[in-house]
Amino acid sequence: MQAFGTTIFAEMSALAISTNSVNLGQGFPDTDGPPELLAAAARAIYDGHNQYPPGPGIPALRHAIATHQQRHYALDYSPDTEVLVTAGATEAIAASILALAGPGDDVVLFEPYYDSYAACIALAGARRRTVTLERDGDGWGFDPDALRQAVTRRTKAILVNTPHNPTGKVFSPRELAVIAQVAGEHDLTVISDEVYEHLTFDGRLHQPIATLPGMRERTVTISSAGKTFSVTGWKIGWVCAPPPLLAAVRTVKQFLTYVNGAPFQPAVAQALSAGAAYYGGIATQLQRQRDLLCDGLASLGYDVVSPQATYFATVDVHADAVEFCRELPRRAGVVAIPSSVFYDSSAGDSFVRFAFCKRPNVIDEALRRLKEAHP
Ligand SMILES: *Cc1c(COP(=O)(O)O)cnc(C)c1O
């Protein structure tokens, strides 16, 4: 694991503090989640939900997750044999990869990728094979042949992340169909990280790959309360998968954390049962923040790719992204993250990720500073 030393986030957060910069590097909101959600967790503590919860998660939360999948996507999962509560999506990803891949196996994933994917594949002793998401006009796309070529006899799983961090891409039905076809042809499991499922913009809807014909039986779907309800520190995530896959993931999970977040589980169960307006409100506010940041950056002359979802916008700085991000705090008092660290290839060398899950006055201040510093 030596190659995974300190993350870029640690370096950039330290720079943000030492230069007193506005930090648009960190991918978490600077406002609290819905007050009734916070109150429910506080109540749960006083009501005595403070000891180890059941290994697979409390029944109320497993039921709420199953109902959520049914209500939003018409996907049926048994709360008892097909749903597992985890310590955030992070543990769900780790347990899934460790359960499904080992030494000598390959895992296919798209670059840029969420940093824990590469680390977990390394922990499993497996090898990663990346398919590049290329900038394509206003968005991002991939070459289906590149995906086909990435699959080998050793491939065990394809890791998909939609909506996607850091590009903000929502995979299209056509793209999901290509992935499903490749998975079917090679009898692969798909691990689908959908933590931004409710943070989509402009009326776009997220489609789980498990809804495609034949895919429910070969997909491990992962999500989390952190992004949906702006409580990233709570670390309540989950897995939905058919019984044999779920059992494999659960076997690993029980030796990672065993259980977590006893008082948060009943609170999240309650929030998941809330109506569509509850989900929509957070996305609508986030969309305004996206527009504030993206329009602002564009008006300063930056080459911005506006995202369809998530917390992040990408800027092509047409220069080395790591150097750009190391200089930006001193030059402008703003911190961003070089997306190039999320690539194996050099395809992302000039891309920088800015987070807009921040209060509008924070985004305004970052834009004001960038304007002043603009060469
Ligand atoms: C934030 C994030 C996670 C981690 O979710 P937790 O529930 O906080 O563990 C996983 N995947 C992606 C793509 C993320 O952006």
The ligand as an ORCA input file, in Angstrom:
! r2SCAN-3c Opt
* xyz 0 1
  C     -18.479     10.372     -1.118
  C     -18.354      9.176     -1.987
  C     -18.339      7.882     -1.441
  C     -18.264      7.632      0.046
  O     -19.474      7.599      0.654
  P     -19.562      7.415      2.251
  O     -20.962      7.040      2.479
  O     -19.180      8.723      2.874
  O     -18.595      6.359      2.645
  C     -18.319      6.811     -2.307
  N     -18.289      6.980     -3.637
  C     -18.268      8.193     -4.190
  C     -18.227      8.323     -5.679
  C     -18.287      9.338     -3.388
  O     -18.221     10.557     -3.947
*
